[in-house]
Amino acid sequence: MINRNPVTTGDGPDLVGPYDRVEAEEPWFLPDETDEDSSPLPKAPEAGLVPTADWREAEAGLAAELADCAFDAGRLAERLRRAGQGAVQRLALEEAAAVSWWTGDRIGADRLALWLSWRIGAAEKGGEALVRTAWAARRLAAPPSAGVGATVADLLGEAGRGDAGFAGDVAAALAGVADLSPLVRGCAGFHLWRSLDERPEHLRGLEAAVLGARLAGQGRRLAFLPLALTGFGALTASGPPERRLAAWMQGAHRAVLAALMTLERVEVWRQLATAETDDLQGRTPARLVAALAAHPLLGAAEAEAETDASRAAVLRNLDLLQQRGLIREVTGQGRFRVWAAKV
């Protein structure tokens, strides 16, 4: 026989049952409003995307080093002004190829030249990396932009990733360092861009390097400031802004000196090639010399466009320059050949 519990009749009518609604109680962890001594904890100050005060302090601490780098950057700007757009394009190709090794794309200058001259290589393995590197070279060689917002808009293109206000948002984030040295703005912009995007590291790293180089060149009539021609120290530093700026400035200074030496060697070669081809008739030899001085590597198709001469005339004069020891063919192939000046 089942022993049932007896029903209790002594319980009052106000006893709360399992299905009765109960008023929600205040959470135990909230402070008692009646306690006059209780007070909320102090809030941490809101920090912007770009810590302006830290960057200003970093600029002040590295003023002497920044002045030295700015002086040599001015020398580079003057040298490029005399050499023309071809010299800017040459440095842009070398800088883009160097940055590609930092991002992991590892595009050599010869492969980049084949793509620019013949559009060869995009269908092979790593073709997307080749297209990205060629994009970086074009953006670096573009005319300088006025202001941070215009530089970001040029980087993104006219569409602006579908967000017309994105360039303005980036410019607003960098507004606190707008009156600092271009080197500081470039470094702050580089690290800001790498922190904004959630895409793979090699994609935003390439864009950040282009943006930082373009911002660092502002104020000196430079399309961009070289950063990676002698290594990746400027792009790999971490820690507080002063440490990042010190590495950025040191890497940029070395790259600027390397660019100056490259332009000096190219100028010496140009003068020698001009003297050695003075006996050749027509305008094609002189135009070929100028094109070879502007490009680290030059294909026949690109030489044809640069000189406005026929393919036969271009190949004939390239063979003459090679026979006189002024240039060298770097592929060793019978077709799709590429030449370089012996600088």
C-alpha positions as CSV (number, residue, x, y, z in Angstrom):
1,M,0.0,0.0,0.0
2,I,1.4,3.5,-1.0
3,N,1.9,5.8,1.9
4,R,0.8,9.3,0.8
5,N,1.9,12.4,2.6
6,P,-1.0,14.1,4.4
7,V,-2.2,17.4,3.1
8,T,-1.2,20.2,5.4
9,T,-4.1,22.5,6.2
10,G,-2.1,24.9,8.4
11,D,-0.5,26.8,5.5
12,G,-1.8,30.3,5.1
13,P,-3.5,31.5,1.8
14,D,-0.7,33.9,1.0
15,L,1.9,31.1,0.7
16,V,3.7,31.4,-2.6
17,G,3.2,28.4,-4.8
18,P,5.5,27.0,-7.5
19,Y,3.3,28.7,-10.3
20,D,2.8,32.0,-8.7
21,R,4.5,35.1,-10.2
22,V,7.1,36.7,-8.0
23,E,8.4,40.2,-8.2
24,A,12.0,40.3,-9.4
25,E,14.5,40.9,-6.7
26,E,17.3,43.4,-7.0
27,P,20.6,41.6,-7.9
28,W,22.8,41.2,-4.9
29,F,25.8,42.7,-6.6
30,L,24.3,46.1,-7.2
31,P,25.3,48.8,-4.7
32,D,22.8,50.0,-2.1
33,E,21.4,53.3,-3.2
34,T,20.7,54.2,0.3
35,D,24.3,53.9,1.3
36,E,25.7,57.4,1.1
37,D,29.3,56.1,1.4
38,S,29.2,53.9,-1.7
39,S,30.5,55.5,-4.9
40,P,31.3,54.0,-8.3
41,L,34.8,53.1,-9.2
42,P,36.7,55.7,-11.3
43,K,36.4,55.2,-15.1
44,A,39.4,54.7,-17.3
45,P,39.9,57.6,-19.7
46,E,38.7,56.9,-23.2
47,A,41.7,56.3,-25.5
48,G,41.4,57.1,-29.2
49,L,42.7,55.0,-32.0
50,V,45.8,57.2,-32.2
51,P,47.3,58.2,-28.9
52,T,48.1,61.8,-29.8
53,A,50.0,62.7,-26.6
54,D,52.3,59.6,-26.9
55,W,53.2,60.4,-30.6
56,R,53.9,64.0,-29.7
57,E,56.2,62.9,-26.9
58,A,57.9,60.5,-29.2
59,E,58.5,63.2,-31.8
60,A,60.0,65.5,-29.1
61,G,62.3,62.7,-27.9
62,L,63.6,61.9,-31.4
63,A,63.8,65.4,-32.7
64,A,67.5,65.2,-33.7
65,E,67.1,61.9,-35.6
66,L,64.0,63.2,-37.3
67,A,65.9,66.3,-38.4
68,D,68.7,64.2,-39.9
69,C,66.2,62.0,-41.8
70,A,64.2,65.0,-43.0
71,F,67.4,66.6,-44.4
72,D,68.3,63.5,-46.5
73,A,64.6,63.2,-47.6
74,G,64.9,66.7,-48.9
75,R,68.0,65.7,-50.8
76,L,66.1,62.8,-52.3
77,A,63.2,65.1,-53.3
78,E,65.5,67.4,-55.1
79,R,67.3,64.6,-56.9
80,L,64.0,63.1,-58.0
81,R,62.8,66.5,-59.2
82,R,65.8,66.8,-61.5
83,A,65.7,63.2,-62.6
84,G,62.0,63.3,-63.6
85,Q,59.1,60.9,-63.2
86,G,61.1,58.0,-64.5
87,A,63.3,57.9,-61.4
88,V,60.2,58.0,-59.2
89,Q,58.8,55.0,-61.1
90,R,62.1,53.1,-60.7
91,L,62.2,53.6,-57.0
92,A,58.5,52.7,-56.7
93,L,59.1,49.3,-58.4
94,E,62.1,48.6,-56.2
95,E,60.1,49.6,-53.1
96,A,57.1,47.5,-54.0
97,A,59.2,44.5,-54.7
98,A,61.0,44.9,-51.3
99,V,57.7,45.3,-49.4
100,S,56.4,42.1,-51.1
101,W,59.1,40.1,-49.4
102,W,57.9,41.5,-46.0
103,T,54.3,40.6,-46.7
104,G,55.3,37.0,-47.8
105,D,54.4,37.5,-51.5
106,R,58.1,37.5,-52.5
107,I,57.8,39.0,-55.9
108,G,61.1,39.5,-57.6
109,A,61.9,42.5,-59.8
110,D,62.3,40.4,-62.9
111,R,58.8,38.8,-62.5
112,L,57.3,42.2,-61.8
113,A,58.9,43.6,-65.0
114,L,57.5,40.7,-67.0
115,W,54.1,41.4,-65.7
116,L,54.3,45.2,-66.4
117,S,55.8,44.6,-69.9
118,W,54.0,41.5,-71.1
119,R,51.3,40.8,-68.6
120,I,52.9,37.4,-68.0
121,G,52.6,35.6,-64.6
122,A,49.2,36.4,-63.2
123,A,47.8,33.0,-64.3
124,E,50.6,31.1,-62.6
125,K,50.9,30.1,-58.9
126,G,51.0,33.3,-56.8
127,G,49.4,35.4,-59.5
128,E,47.4,37.3,-57.0
129,A,50.5,38.3,-55.2
130,L,52.0,39.6,-58.4
131,V,48.9,41.8,-59.1
132,R,49.0,43.1,-55.6
133,T,52.7,44.1,-55.9
134,A,52.1,45.8,-59.2
135,W,49.2,47.7,-57.6
136,A,51.5,48.9,-54.8
137,A,54.1,50.1,-57.4
138,R,51.5,52.1,-59.2
139,R,50.1,53.7,-56.0
140,L,53.6,54.6,-54.8
141,A,54.5,56.3,-58.1
142,A,51.3,58.3,-58.3
143,P,51.5,62.1,-57.9
144,P,51.5,63.3,-54.3
145,S,48.2,63.9,-52.6
146,A,47.3,66.9,-50.4
147,G,46.2,65.9,-47.0
148,V,45.6,62.7,-45.1
149,G,42.0,62.3,-46.4
150,A,43.0,62.6,-50.0
151,T,45.9,60.2,-49.5
152,V,43.6,57.6,-48.0
153,A,41.0,58.1,-50.7
154,D,43.6,57.6,-53.4
155,L,44.7,54.4,-51.7
156,L,41.2,53.0,-51.6
157,G,40.2,54.2,-55.1
158,E,37.2,56.2,-56.1
159,A,34.7,53.7,-54.7
160,G,36.3,53.8,-51.2
161,R,35.4,50.2,-50.5
162,G,31.8,51.1,-50.8
163,D,32.0,53.6,-47.9
164,A,32.4,57.1,-49.0
165,G,33.1,58.3,-45.4
166,F,35.8,55.8,-44.6
167,A,38.6,58.0,-45.8
168,G,37.2,60.8,-43.7
169,D,37.0,58.6,-40.6
170,V,40.7,57.6,-41.0
171,A,41.7,61.3,-41.5
172,A,39.7,62.2,-38.4
173,A,41.5,59.5,-36.4
174,L,44.8,61.0,-37.5
175,A,43.8,64.6,-36.9
176,G,45.7,64.7,-33.7
177,V,49.0,64.2,-35.4
178,A,48.3,66.2,-38.5
179,D,50.6,69.0,-37.4
180,L,53.5,66.7,-36.6
181,S,56.4,65.7,-38.8
182,P,55.4,63.8,-42.0
183,L,57.5,60.9,-40.7
184,V,55.4,60.8,-37.5
185,R,52.2,61.0,-39.5
186,G,53.3,58.2,-41.8
187,C,54.3,55.9,-38.9
188,A,51.0,56.6,-37.0
189,G,49.0,56.0,-40.2
190,F,50.8,52.7,-40.9
191,H,50.1,51.3,-37.5
192,L,46.5,52.6,-37.5
193,W,45.7,51.0,-40.8
194,R,47.1,47.6,-39.7
195,S,44.8,47.8,-36.6
196,L,41.6,48.7,-38.4
197,D,41.1,45.8,-40.8
198,E,40.3,42.2,-40.0
199,R,41.5,40.8,-43.3
200,P,44.6,38.6,-43.6
201,E,47.8,40.2,-42.4
202,H,49.6,40.3,-45.8
203,L,46.7,42.3,-47.4
204,R,46.4,45.0,-44.8
205,G,50.2,45.0,-44.3
206,L,50.8,45.9,-48.0
207,E,48.2,48.7,-47.9
208,A,49.5,50.0,-44.6
209,A,53.1,50.2,-46.0
210,V,51.9,52.1,-49.1
211,L,49.8,54.5,-47.0
212,G,52.6,55.1,-44.5
213,A,55.2,55.7,-47.3
214,R,52.8,58.1,-49.0
215,L,52.0,60.0,-45.8
216,A,55.7,60.2,-44.8
217,G,56.5,61.8,-48.2
218,Q,54.0,64.7,-47.7
219,G,55.5,68.1,-47.2
220,R,58.6,67.4,-49.2
221,R,57.0,67.0,-52.6
222,L,57.8,63.3,-52.6
223,A,55.3,60.8,-54.0
224,F,56.5,58.4,-51.2
225,L,59.3,57.9,-48.8
226,P,61.2,54.6,-49.2
227,L,61.0,52.3,-46.2
228,A,62.0,48.8,-47.2
229,L,64.9,49.1,-49.6
230,T,67.4,48.0,-46.9
231,G,65.3,45.8,-44.6
232,F,62.0,45.7,-42.8
233,G,62.9,47.3,-39.5
234,A,60.5,50.2,-40.1
235,L,57.6,47.8,-40.7
236,T,58.1,45.3,-37.9
237,A,58.5,47.4,-34.8
238,S,56.0,47.1,-31.9
239,G,55.6,48.5,-28.5
240,P,55.0,52.2,-27.5
241,P,54.9,54.9,-30.1
242,E,58.5,56.1,-29.3
243,R,59.9,52.6,-30.0
244,R,57.8,52.3,-33.2
245,L,58.9,55.8,-34.4
246,A,62.5,55.1,-33.7
247,A,62.5,52.0,-35.8
248,W,60.4,53.7,-38.5
249,M,62.8,56.6,-38.7
250,Q,65.9,54.5,-38.7
251,G,64.6,52.2,-41.5
252,A,63.4,55.1,-43.6
253,H,66.7,56.9,-43.2
254,R,68.6,53.9,-44.5
255,A,66.2,53.4,-47.3
256,V,66.5,57.1,-48.3
257,L,70.3,56.8,-48.4
258,A,70.0,53.6,-50.5
259,A,67.7,55.4,-52.9
260,L,70.2,58.3,-53.2
261,M,73.0,55.9,-54.0
262,T,70.8,54.1,-56.6
263,L,70.0,57.4,-58.3
264,E,73.7,58.4,-58.3
265,R,74.6,55.1,-60.0
266,V,71.8,55.5,-62.6
267,E,72.9,59.1,-63.4
268,V,76.5,58.0,-63.9
269,W,75.3,55.2,-66.2
270,R,73.0,57.6,-68.1
271,Q,75.9,59.9,-68.9
272,L,78.1,57.0,-70.0
273,A,75.4,55.6,-72.2
274,T,74.7,58.9,-73.8
275,A,78.4,59.4,-74.6
276,E,78.7,55.8,-76.0
277,T,75.6,56.1,-78.2
278,D,76.4,59.6,-79.5
279,D,77.4,58.1,-82.9
280,L,74.0,56.3,-83.4
281,Q,71.5,58.0,-85.6
282,G,67.8,58.7,-84.8
283,R,66.0,59.4,-81.6
284,T,65.5,55.8,-80.5
285,P,68.9,55.2,-78.8
286,A,68.5,58.3,-76.6
287,R,64.9,57.4,-75.7
288,L,66.0,53.8,-74.9
289,V,68.7,55.2,-72.6
290,A,66.1,57.3,-70.8
291,A,63.7,54.3,-70.5
292,L,66.4,52.0,-69.1
293,A,67.3,54.6,-66.6
294,A,63.7,54.9,-65.4
295,H,63.0,51.1,-65.1
296,P,65.0,48.5,-63.2
297,L,64.0,46.0,-65.9
298,L,62.6,46.8,-69.4
299,G,60.8,44.5,-71.8
300,A,60.5,45.1,-75.5
301,A,56.8,45.9,-75.4
302,E,57.3,48.6,-72.7
303,A,60.4,49.9,-74.6
304,E,58.3,50.2,-77.7
305,A,55.7,52.3,-75.8
306,E,58.3,54.4,-74.2
307,T,60.2,55.3,-77.3
308,D,57.3,55.4,-79.8
309,A,59.4,53.4,-82.2
310,S,58.7,50.2,-84.1
311,R,59.4,46.8,-82.5
312,A,62.2,46.1,-85.1
313,A,63.9,49.4,-84.3
314,V,63.7,48.8,-80.6
315,L,65.1,45.3,-80.7
316,R,67.9,46.4,-83.1
317,N,69.0,49.3,-80.8
318,L,68.7,47.1,-77.7
319,D,71.1,44.6,-79.3
320,L,73.5,47.5,-80.1
321,L,73.4,48.6,-76.5
322,Q,74.0,45.1,-75.3
323,Q,77.0,44.7,-77.7
324,R,78.5,47.9,-76.3
325,G,78.3,46.6,-72.8
326,L,75.7,49.1,-71.6
327,I,72.8,46.7,-70.8
328,R,72.3,43.1,-70.1
329,E,69.5,40.6,-70.9
330,V,68.4,39.0,-67.7
331,T,66.0,36.2,-68.7
332,G,68.3,34.2,-71.1
333,Q,65.2,33.4,-73.2
334,G,64.6,33.7,-76.9
335,R,61.1,35.3,-76.3
336,F,59.7,37.7,-73.8
337,R,63.2,39.0,-73.1
338,V,63.9,41.7,-70.5
339,W,66.9,44.1,-70.3
340,A,68.5,46.0,-67.5
341,A,71.1,48.8,-67.4
342,K,74.5,47.9,-66.1
343,V,74.5,50.4,-63.2
